[in-house]
């Protein structure tokens, strides 16, 4: 029986600070995929090693055995917190950055769902910032944390609305994510540098094991594709890139790279460096037109790189709320590419 040992390295997106959350989601997706494809999968077994790394032992009907290891390169714990005391100043920076008219015009027309979501998100960000400022001003007048007694006044109701919004987990998590993306793209507090070092050090740690694998796949989901492209471009500038990373298959899913490039043109060069890299054997980009958090990666399709438009099975309204964005981990086409089936 032919045995093939494969490694899947996952770079997750802008998620909560929960280690292995997306590695578990991917492993669950792989398990579900294998259970529903018995015409080509004879049997499989899922287990974890001492470090918690998921491993799959897959027996295919063609007589081949696949041993697949799943490793998550976690970086979200490095995200700088949005200090509430600095909201008036940071809020201004966020509004100015995301609402820049020059950058607005640079949004590619191919990113329609993302453009709509961006419009809603930026309007929401602006309203959030104005309400927060009004709440702070009103608070200084009241010198009290209690509900204002004169809520019949517009300022009183704005104060109530702002504090209600700030108390909502959905609101704060989205504002935190927009702030983290802003810090990464502008490298505030060295955030981008620290994330890049984390990813490259992970490659170094896994490096001694590369010789054990016949195939390596780097899966980057959502904002993780921005992180991965930055790290690969940095490695390619090294004198000996092969000493840090072996040739691999690159899979991006739900990537916002096209949109990010409209914000930070430097990423156009980094994408070209990845496309030309000798380390990237081939690059498959999965995107969904209904996914409001992604767009196609901006490269010309050819033999070594291709786009794959998929249907995530969600309505535009559901997708605009972000429900569809994690479904890539369960989609057949994405999992086939990850497992090389």
N, C-alpha and C positions, 0 to 999 in steps of 0.2 A: 504493500500500500504506500503510495506517495504521500509524504507528509510535508506540508508547507507551514512555516511559522511566520506569522504576520504581526505587525505592531500598528496600532491606531493611536495616534497622539491627538488629543482634543484640546483646542484652545477655545474656551467658552466666551460668550459675549458679556455685555455689561449686566451681570446678574447680581443678586444679593451676595453677601459675603458668606456663602455656604459652600464649603469645599466638597467636591465630588457630587454636587447636585446634578450637574449636567452629564457627568460620566455615568451616573446611575440612570439618568433619563435615556442616554444613548444605549446603555446595556439592556435596559428594559425594551427599547425599540428593536434591538438586534434579536432579543429572545422572542418577541412577538413575531418578527419577520420569519425566523427559523421555524416557528410553530405552524405558520400558515403556508409554508412552501415545502411540503412533504414530497412533492413530485421531484425535487432535486436534493432535498436534505433527508438523509437516512436517519440520522440521530444527532443529538448535540447535548452537551453538558456545560452548565455555567458554574463557575466556582470563583473564589477570591483567594489571592495569595496572602502572605503574612502582612504585607503593606496595605491590603485592602484593594489592590488592583484587580479589576474584573478580568477573567480569562474564560475563553470559550473553546471547547473541544468539539469540532464539527466534523461529522462523517457525511460526505456527499455520496449520492447514488452512483456517481462515476468512479467511485473507488478512492477518491482523494480524501485525505484528512487535513483539516485546517485547524491550527492552533492560533487563536487570535487573542492578543493582550490589548487591553484598553487602558490608556494612561491619560489623566487630565492634567494639563499645565495650568494650574490655578493662579490667578493674579488679582482677583477682585478685592482681596483683603488689603491691597495697597491703595485703594481708592481714597482720596482725601475727603474728610467729612465736610459737609456744608455747615460751617459754624453759624448758628442762629444769630449770634451777636453781630455778625458781619453781613447779614442779609441786605441791609440798605445799600451797601457798597458792592457786594458780589452780585446782587440782583441787577444792579445797573450794568455791570460788566456782561452778565448773561444776556440781558435784553439787547444791549448794543451789538453783541457778537452774533446772536441768532436772528436778529431782525435787520441786519445790515442790508440795505437795498441793493448794493453792489453784489453781495453774495446771493441775495434772493434771485437776481436775474441769471445767476450762474447755474441754478438748479437745472439739470438736464430734463428735457421734455419726456425722455423715456422713463423718468421716475415719477409718473403721475400719482400713484397711490401714496408714495412717500411724500410727494409735494403737498397733497391734500392734508396728510397727517401733520406735516410740518407747519402748514398754515394754521391748523387748529391748535397745535402745540404752542406755537409762538404767540398766538392771540391769548391763549390761556396763561402763558408765562408773563405776558405784559399785564394782564388783569391781576394775576397773583402778586406781581411786584407792586402795582399801584395800591391794591388793597392792603398789602403788608405795610407800605409806607404810611397809609392813612391810619392803620391800626396802631402803629408805633406813635404817630403824632397824637392820636386820640388818647393813647395810654399815658403819654407824658402829661396831658392835660388833666386826666382823671386821677393820676397817681394811685391807681387801684387796679387789681387784677379781676375785680368782680364785674358782672354784667352791668353795663350802664343803665341807669334808671330812666334816662331820657331817650329810649330807643325810637321814639317817634321822630327824632331828627335823622336826616340822611347819614350824617357821620356816625351816629350810634348804630344804625343798621349795617353800615360798611364795616364797622368794628366787629360786629357779630359775625358778618359774612367772612371776614378775613380770618378770624380766629377759628371759625368752623372749618374753613378750607385747610388751614395749617394743621388742624387736628386730624385730617383725613390721611390715612396711610397711603392710599393711591396717589394722592397729590404729592406728598413729601417724597415718595419713592421716585416719581417721575421727575420732580425738580432735582433730586439728588443725582439721577442718571444724566440729566442735561448738564448739570454742573461737572460731573465726572468726565463726560465727553469733552466739555470745554477745556477742563484742566489737562486732559490727555493731548488734545490737538494743539494746545498752546504750550504744553510742557510746563504748566504752572507747578511749583513746588517740586520740579523734577519728576513729575508723575510718569510721563512717557519714558524717560530714561530708566526709572526704577522697574517699570513693567518689562521693558526690553531686556534688562539684565536678568530679571526673573526667568523669562522665556529662554534666553540663551544659556543660562546656568542649568536650566532643566535639560536642554539638549546635551550639555556637557555631562550631566549626571547619568543620562540614559546612554550616552555615547559608547561606553565599553560593551553595552549589550547589543549594539546595532549589528554586529557580526552574526548574532544568533538568528536574525530575521532575514527571510528571503524577500519580504516586501514591507515597506513602511508607507503609511498614509497619514498625512497631516490634515485633520478636519478642523476647520475654523468656522465657527457659527457666529452670525450677527457681527457685533463690534469686534469679536475675536479675530475676524478677517483683517481688520485694520491693524490689530496688534501683531498678527502673524506676518503680514506683508512688511511691516516696519522691521521686524526681527530678521526676516530673510534678506531684505535689502541691506541691512547692517552687516550680516554675515558675509554677503557677497563682496563687501568692501574690504574684508579681511584678506591678508596675504594668502592664507590657506583655508578657504571655506570648508573644504572636505574634512578638515580636522575637527570641525564643530558639528557638522551635520552630514549624514549620508543622503544620497539621492532618494527622493521620495515622490509620492503621488500627492498632489495638493487638491483638496476638495473644500470649496467654500459654499456655505449654505445661508441664505438670508442675509447676504452681505450689503452694507450700506456704502461700499467703497466709492461708487460713482458720486453719491451725494457728498461724502466726505471730501472727495477731490474738488468739488465745487466750493467747499469751504476752505480747504488748505491745498492749493495747487501743487505743493511739494510731493503730495502722494501720487501724482501722475508719474513722476520720475521713479518712485519706489515700486509702482506697479510694473513699469517697464523693466526695472531691474529684476523683478521676480519672473517676468515673462521670458527674459533672456537668460535667466540663471541656468547653469548646468546642473544644479541640484534639483530643480523642478522637472521631473520626467514628463509629467502632464498635469494640466490644471483643468478641473471641471467645476464650473460655477452653477449652482442650483439657485433659482430664483422663482418667485411666484408673483404674477402681476397683481394679485389681490393682496399681497403682503404689504401692509402700510409701513413696514419698518425696513424695507430693503429695496434694492434695484440691481440691475445687471452690473457685473464688474466690467469696467470699460476697457476691453481688449478685443482685438479682431480674432474671430474664431479661425482656427486652422488645425493642423494635425495634432499638435501638442496641447492645445487649449480649446475649450468649447463651453458654450452656454447650454443649460438645460432648463427650459421653462416647465414648471410643474404646477399641478392643481392641488392645493392643500385641503380642499373640501370645505372651505368656510365661505360665508357670504362676505361681501365687501364691508358691511357694518361690523360683523364679528371680527374681521381682519383689521379694521381700523381701530378696534379696541385692543389689538395686540394678541388676540387669542390664537391666531394662526402661526405666530412667529416661531414657536417651539416645535411645531408639528414636523419640521424637517427630520427630527430624530426618529420619527416613526414612518416616514415615507419610503415606499419600496425602492424607488429609483435611487434615492440618496444612500440607503443601506446597501443596495447592490454595489454601488460604487465604492463604498467604504470597505465592504467585505470582498471586493474583487470577484464578484460572481457574474 
